[in-house]
Each structure stands twice: as structure tokens, then as C-alpha cells.
Amino acid sequence: MAGDSPAGELSAALAGAPLRPARSSAGAPRRNRFTYRLAQRDDAGALARLLRGNPFDGAIRLSFEGEPDPLAAAAVYGPVHQTIVAEDRGRIVAMACRAERDCFVNGRVARVAYLCQLRVDRSVRIRRELLAGGFAFCRALHDEGDACACLVSIVDDNRPAMRLLTSARIPDAPAMRPLEPFVTFAIPVRQGWRAGTTNVPAGGARIERGRPDLTEPIVECLQRYGERHQLAPLWTAEDLVSPSRMPTLRIEDFLVMREGGRVTACLATWDQRSFRQTVVRGYSPWLARVRPAVNLAARAGWAPRLPTPGATLSFAYLSHMAFDDDAERLLGLVDVALAEAGRTGLEFLVLGAATRHPLAHAVSRRYRHRRYVSRLYLAHWPEDGPLTGTIDGRVPHPEVAVL
């Protein structure tokens, strides 16, 4: 199990621990054909096959993978990161990741968990039983951890999963408080020609490449922004130079806007393809039929290209986004990032924002894009206390590059 201290100690303690038996409403233990544990280093191959072989259905069938080592890739989710596996007669048939990280909640720093990467092999038919045992195991991890609640993101197209995961009939499942939709924008890099009309405010603002002496000002900008939003990660200077927390990301991958010596906006272009991949596994029948015409239009720049099934999407995240007041300020950095990405072979840049975030409206107006909608939930068990009932109306802004 990959993890930094104290995650490694917690993983070691729980890896061989017996699961608390789930109980029925009458109090008697329920039988469960599945067994649950934390993943070990030699599970990496089985986890990679599970991710590869069970894509998400939709108009475009996508698999979200972690080659060459899904356990190492999970480090981006947080300093505490655990991969839970479910076995059926010794074969791994499901997995999920749980991570903890410090985030801003109501303007203050709190430890929040994140539940993600739930994958169930298509051969499994009794999913309620599988999830009941998985939630019981996850609850045991949660009881041992420091998080006050859990963030969950469910792809909007995956309605069966949404109904199942939010069902009140699964024992040990957390209560799921809906927050709001979260939109992931995939912007074609070919729009880089817009850099000639970059939105740079008047008054001496200038755009610069990140460098070591700007690390602290970047962190300060990120933290000012985080305080104004819900569930934005707390980034530190140590995070930005950590090869385990931020693999492949360098301070030189940042763009900053400076005004009077102060960093007033920033973002990074984070190419994660060396350790996390999104692979096209197929198309719905109607989209497969029109794909040749779409790709013909793509040659003229009228539409994004639809890759061949089996191809890894060529994109990077626009991560670590922050701005002090006006979302238009950030678009100046997006324009420059698009122009630079066009020289690296990337086809898309991806960013995310909640639907009522001003950035979502600004991006929708300015760029051609594909959009993917997820639903954000705050999951909690009864013993988590009153946090989920007191969370205020600030706009959520989790980091899309680690969702």
C-alpha cells in the first residue's frame, strides 16, 4: 500500500485487521461473500487490469487508468491515501481509493477525505452486497482517520451508480449531502491563436513563468483563493516541490499574473499522462456512425477530434488555479497556456469549476469546449458531527487534477 506517514502506519495496522461484521437491523451479522482489505504492492497488476477492463459508459466510453502503477498514482489524492480492494474467492473484483487532505471549509482549514476511483468488475451482479461490505470497511478506516467528512464526485452520465451510491438502503453507507454540479471543460489547444487577444488587465499587470523565488507568492495567492471557496485544497510550498504529491509538476509549469509585485492569479499546466491516463474504449452507436464526419470537421478546426478506440487522450490539466477578484484575469493565463500547449503536442487542456462559479460562465463564453458534468456530494456518517449541516454558501472548488 503506497502512502506517506502516518498513512503507511495506518495501512499496516488495517491491512490484516478483520472487518467489523456488518449487522442487519435485527443486530445479527450479515453474511457477505466478498472479503475486503487494503491493497498491497503485488496487487498493482490486478488493479491495472480492473481499471483497464471496466470503462465508464456514455456517449464516449472512457477508462481512467494509472499505468504503470495505480498504487503510486494514488499519491496525488492526498498525503494519506489508501486503496481498498474487494475479493471474490481470491480474485480482485472491485476497488476504491480513499484519501485525506487539508482543505478550506467555511474559510478555515479542515481535514477532509475523498472517496474516488470506485471500479466494479462487470462480472459482479450483487452490487448492493458488495457496496455494503465496502462501506463498512471504509467506515472503519474513517473512524481511524482524522477527516470530518468525505467528498464524493459521481459522473452525471453514470445514473445507475448515482442511484446506487446515494441509496439509503445500503447498510453502513454514509449520508450523501448533494452540493452542486461540477463541470470539467476540455478545451481544444488549437484555440491557441486567441493568445494574441489575451485578457490582461490594464495597470501594469504582466504574465510571467513560474520560478523558485515566486513559490511563496504563488502559495499565498492559492491560499487567499482557497479561503473564499469550499473544499479547495490547502497548498503549501512543500507540496509544490514534492515529487510524490505532485509528480511531473515543476514550478516552471506555472503561469502567474503579477501586479505591483503581487501574484494576483496563477495556474499550472500539469501533464499527468506518465502516471494517470484517460483512454477511449469506444463510442455509442450513434457517435460511432458520425465520428468520420466529426473528424473531417476537426481538420478544419470546427470541432474537436474523436480519437481511435484504444487511444490515450492527449491532454493536460490546468491545475492550481487562483485569482484575486475577476475571473477574466485568469483567462489571460489560459490563453497563454493554450498557445504554449500547441507547441507540445497536447490536444486539449482541461479545467474544472462548479456550475455557479464565475469561471464556468467565463470559459463557456470564450472557448469552444467539450464538457463533462459530475455531481459533488459531501458524505458523512452520524459520528462525524455537525459540519455537513453548517457548511456555508461559498462556491465549492475542489482541484480537478486530483479528482
C-alpha positions in Angstrom: 0.0 0.0 0.0 1.6 3.3 -1.1 1.4 6.0 1.5 3.4 8.6 3.4 3.5 8.6 7.2 1.1 8.3 9.0 -0.8 6.6 6.2 1.7 3.8 6.0 1.3 3.0 9.7 -2.5 3.1 9.4 -2.3 0.9 6.3 -0.1 -1.6 8.0 -2.4 -1.8 11.0 -5.5 -2.3 9.0 -4.2 -4.5 6.1 -4.5 -7.6 8.1 -7.3 -6.5 10.5 -10.6 -8.3 10.5 -13.5 -6.3 9.1 -16.2 -5.3 11.6 -19.1 -7.6 10.7 -21.9 -5.7 9.1 -25.2 -6.1 11.0 -28.8 -6.3 10.0 -31.4 -4.2 11.6 -32.1 -7.1 13.9 -28.5 -7.0 15.1 -27.3 -10.3 13.7 -24.2 -10.3 11.5 -24.9 -10.4 7.8 -23.0 -12.8 5.5 -21.0 -11.3 2.7 -19.4 -13.4 0.0 -16.7 -10.7 -0.5 -13.6 -10.0 1.5 -12.0 -6.6 1.9 -8.5 -5.4 2.6 -6.0 -2.6 1.7 -4.1 -3.2 -1.5 -0.5 -4.4 -1.3 2.3 -3.8 -3.7 1.8 -7.0 -5.6 -1.8 -6.1 -6.4 -0.7 -3.4 -8.9 -1.1 -5.6 -11.9 -4.6 -6.8 -11.0 -5.7 -3.2 -10.2 -4.4 -2.0 -13.6 -6.4 -4.8 -15.4 -9.5 -3.8 -13.4 -9.2 -0.2 -14.4 -8.5 -1.0 -18.0 -11.3 -3.5 -18.4 -14.2 -1.6 -16.8 -14.6 1.8 -18.6 -17.4 4.2 -17.8 -20.4 4.0 -20.2 -21.6 7.1 -22.0 -21.5 8.6 -25.5 -17.7 8.2 -25.2 -16.7 5.1 -23.2 -13.6 6.1 -21.1 -11.3 4.2 -18.8 -9.4 6.1 -16.2 -6.1 4.3 -15.6 -3.0 4.5 -13.6 -0.2 2.8 -15.6 2.3 1.6 -14.8 1.4 1.6 -11.1 -2.1 2.5 -9.9 -0.9 2.5 -6.2 1.8 5.0 -6.8 -0.6 7.2 -8.9 -3.0 7.4 -5.9 -0.4 9.6 -4.1 -1.8 12.7 -5.9 -5.1 12.3 -4.0 -3.5 13.3 -0.7 -0.8 12.7 1.9 -2.9 9.9 3.3 -4.1 7.6 0.5 -5.4 4.1 0.7 -6.6 1.7 -2.0 -9.4 -0.7 -0.8 -9.9 -4.0 -2.7 -12.8 -6.5 -2.6 -12.1 -10.1 -3.5 -14.4 -12.9 -4.5 -12.7 -16.3 -4.0 -9.3 -14.7 -4.1 -9.9 -12.6 -7.3 -10.0 -8.8 -7.0 -13.4 -7.7 -8.4 -13.6 -4.2 -7.1 -11.5 -1.3 -5.8 -11.9 2.2 -4.4 -9.5 4.9 -3.2 -9.8 6.8 0.0 -7.6 9.8 0.7 -7.3 12.6 3.3 -6.1 16.1 2.7 -6.4 19.5 4.3 -9.0 21.7 2.6 -10.7 25.0 3.3 -14.2 24.6 4.8 -16.1 27.8 5.8 -12.8 29.7 5.4 -10.9 27.5 7.8 -8.6 24.6 7.3 -10.1 21.1 8.0 -9.1 17.6 7.2 -11.5 16.2 4.5 -11.5 12.7 3.0 -12.0 12.0 -0.7 -13.6 8.8 -1.9 -12.9 8.0 -5.6 -12.0 5.5 -8.3 -14.7 3.1 -7.5 -14.5 0.3 -10.0 -16.5 -2.9 -10.1 -15.8 -5.7 -12.5 -18.6 -6.2 -14.9 -18.9 -9.9 -13.8 -20.3 -8.8 -10.4 -24.0 -8.9 -10.2 -24.8 -8.5 -6.5 -23.5 -4.9 -6.2 -25.6 -3.9 -3.1 -23.9 -6.6 -1.1 -20.5 -5.6 -2.4 -21.1 -2.0 -1.6 -22.4 -2.7 1.9 -19.3 -4.5 2.9 -17.1 -1.9 1.2 -18.8 0.9 3.1 -18.4 -0.9 6.3 -14.6 -1.3 5.6 -14.4 2.4 4.6 -16.2 3.4 7.7 -13.6 1.6 9.8 -10.9 3.5 8.0 -12.8 6.7 8.5 -13.1 6.1 12.3 -9.3 5.6 12.5 -8.6 8.8 10.4 -8.8 12.5 11.1 -11.3 13.6 8.4 -14.5 15.3 9.4 -16.4 14.3 6.2 -15.8 12.9 2.7 -16.1 14.5 -0.7 -17.6 12.3 -3.4 -17.8 13.0 -7.1 -20.1 11.0 -9.4 -20.2 11.4 -13.2 -23.6 12.7 -14.3 -23.8 10.1 -17.1 -23.5 7.3 -14.7 -27.0 7.4 -13.4 -27.1 3.7 -12.2 -24.0 4.4 -10.0 -25.6 7.6 -8.7 -28.8 5.9 -7.7 -26.9 3.0 -6.0 -24.4 5.1 -4.1 -27.0 7.6 -2.9 -29.4 4.9 -1.8 -30.4 4.9 1.8 -31.0 1.2 1.8 -27.3 0.1 1.8 -26.1 -0.7 5.3 -23.2 1.4 6.6 -23.4 3.8 3.7 -22.7 7.4 4.6 -25.4 10.0 4.2 -24.8 11.9 1.0 -25.5 15.6 1.0 -25.6 17.0 -2.5 -23.6 20.1 -3.1 -23.8 21.1 -6.8 -22.8 20.1 -10.3 -19.1 20.4 -11.2 -18.2 20.9 -14.9 -15.0 19.6 -16.4 -14.1 21.6 -19.6 -11.9 20.1 -22.3 -10.7 23.0 -24.4 -9.0 22.2 -27.8 -5.5 23.5 -27.9 -6.0 24.7 -31.5 -7.6 27.7 -30.0 -4.2 29.0 -29.1 -4.5 31.7 -31.8 -6.6 33.6 -29.2 -3.4 34.4 -27.3 -3.0 37.4 -29.5 -6.0 38.9 -27.7 -5.0 37.9 -24.2 -7.2 39.3 -21.4 -4.6 41.1 -19.4 -6.0 43.9 -17.2 -4.6 47.4 -17.6 -2.5 49.0 -14.9 0.9 47.3 -15.3 -0.2 43.6 -15.0 2.2 41.2 -16.6 2.3 37.4 -17.1 5.4 35.5 -16.1 6.7 32.0 -16.0 6.9 30.4 -12.5 10.3 30.2 -10.9 11.6 29.3 -7.4 11.5 32.8 -5.9 7.8 33.0 -6.8 6.8 29.8 -4.9 5.7 31.6 -1.7 3.7 34.3 -3.6 2.0 31.6 -5.6 1.1 29.7 -2.4 -0.2 32.9 -0.8 -2.5 33.5 -3.9 -3.7 29.9 -3.7 -4.5 30.2 0.0 -6.3 33.6 -0.4 -8.4 31.9 -3.1 -9.0 28.8 -1.1 -10.4 30.7 1.9 -13.1 32.1 -0.3 -14.2 28.7 -1.6 -15.4 25.4 -0.1 -13.2 22.3 -0.4 -10.4 24.0 -2.1 -7.1 22.2 -1.2 -4.6 23.8 1.1 -1.5 24.0 -0.9 1.9 24.6 0.7 5.3 25.4 -0.7 6.4 21.8 0.2 3.5 20.4 -1.9 4.6 22.3 -4.9 8.1 20.8 -4.9 7.1 17.3 -3.7 7.8 14.5 -6.4 5.3 12.2 -4.7 2.5 14.7 -4.2 3.0 16.5 -7.5 4.8 14.0 -9.8 6.0 15.6 -13.0 4.8 19.1 -12.0 7.5 21.8 -11.7 7.3 25.4 -10.5 8.3 26.3 -14.1 4.9 24.8 -15.2 3.1 27.7 -13.5 2.0 30.9 -15.1 1.4 33.8 -12.9 0.0 37.3 -13.3 1.8 39.9 -11.2 0.5 43.4 -10.4 2.8 45.7 -8.4 4.9 42.8 -7.3 1.9 40.8 -6.0 0.8 37.5 -7.7 -2.9 38.1 -8.4 -3.6 35.0 -10.5 -1.9 31.7 -11.2 -2.4 28.3 -12.8 -0.2 25.3 -13.8 -0.2 23.1 -16.8 0.0 19.6 -15.3 0.6 16.7 -17.8 -0.2 13.5 -15.9 0.0 11.0 -18.8 3.1 9.3 -17.4 1.2 8.0 -14.4 -2.6 8.6 -15.0 -4.3 8.1 -18.3 -7.8 8.6 -19.8 -8.3 6.1 -22.6 -11.1 6.0 -25.2 -12.6 2.5 -25.1 -15.4 3.0 -27.5 -18.4 5.2 -28.6 -22.1 4.9 -28.5 -23.6 3.6 -31.8 -24.8 7.0 -33.0 -21.5 8.7 -32.2 -19.5 5.9 -33.9 -21.6 6.5 -37.0 -20.9 10.2 -37.2 -17.3 10.0 -36.0 -15.8 10.2 -39.5 -17.7 13.3 -40.3 -16.7 14.9 -36.9 -13.1 14.1 -37.6 -13.4 15.6 -41.1 -14.7 18.8 -39.5 -11.9 18.7 -36.9 -9.3 19.0 -39.7 -10.8 22.4 -40.5 -10.8 23.4 -36.8 -14.5 23.3 -36.5 -14.8 20.5 -33.9 -12.5 18.5 -31.5 -11.2 15.2 -33.0 -12.7 11.9 -31.8 -9.7 9.5 -31.2 -9.5 5.9 -32.3 -10.7 3.5 -29.6 -7.7 2.4 -27.5 -6.0 5.8 -27.8 -4.9 7.8 -24.7 -6.4 11.3 -24.7 -3.7 13.8 -25.2 -4.4 16.4 -22.6 -3.1 18.2 -19.5 -4.9 19.8 -16.6 -5.0 23.4 -15.8 -4.5 23.0 -12.1 -3.7 25.1 -9.1 -6.0 27.9 -10.4 -6.5 31.0 -8.3 -7.3 34.7 -8.9 -8.0 37.5 -6.6 -11.1 39.1 -7.9 -12.1 38.8 -11.6 -12.3 35.5 -13.5 -11.4 37.3 -16.7 -8.0 37.8 -15.1 -7.4 34.1 -15.2 -8.5 33.8 -18.8 -5.3 35.7 -19.7 -3.3 32.9 -18.3 -5.5 30.3 -20.0 -4.9 32.0 -23.4 -1.1 31.8 -22.9 -1.3 28.2 -21.7 -3.3 27.2 -24.8 -0.7 28.9 -27.1 2.2 27.1 -25.3 0.4 23.7 -25.2 0.1 23.9 -29.0 3.9 23.5 -29.3 4.0 20.4 -27.1 1.6 18.1 -29.0 -1.2 18.3 -26.5 -4.7 18.3 -28.0 -6.7 19.6 -25.0 -6.3 21.5 -21.8 -8.8 20.5 -19.0 -10.1 22.7 -16.2 -13.0 22.3 -13.8 -15.4 24.6 -11.9 -18.7 24.3 -10.1 -21.6 25.4 -12.3 -22.2 28.7 -10.3 -18.5 29.6 -10.3 -17.9 32.7 -12.4 -15.1 30.8 -14.1 -17.5 28.3 -15.5 -19.5 31.1 -17.2 -16.4 32.8 -18.5 -14.9 29.6 -20.0 -18.3 28.7 -21.6 -18.5 32.1 -23.4 -14.9 32.3 -24.5 -13.8 28.9 -25.7 -15.2 26.0 -27.8 -15.1 23.0 -25.5 -16.4 19.6 -24.6 -18.0 19.5 -21.1 -18.4 16.6 -18.7 -20.7 17.1 -15.7 -20.2 15.5 -12.3 -22.2 15.8 -9.1 -20.4 16.7 -5.9 -21.6 15.2 -2.6 -20.4 15.6 1.0 -20.7 12.2 2.6 -20.7 11.7 6.3 -21.5 9.1 9.0 -23.6 10.0 12.1 -20.5 10.3 14.3 -18.9 13.0 12.1 -20.7 15.7 13.9 -22.4 18.8 12.7 -20.0 20.0 9.9 -22.2 19.0 7.0 -25.2 20.9 8.4 -23.2 24.1 8.9 -21.3 24.4 5.7 -22.0 27.8 4.3 -22.8 29.0 0.8 -19.3 29.5 -0.6 -18.8 28.0 -4.1 -17.1 24.6 -4.0 -13.8 24.5 -5.8 -12.0 21.1 -5.4 -8.9 20.6 -7.5 -9.9 18.9 -10.8 -6.4 17.5 -11.3 -6.7 15.3 -8.2 -10.4 14.3 -8.6 
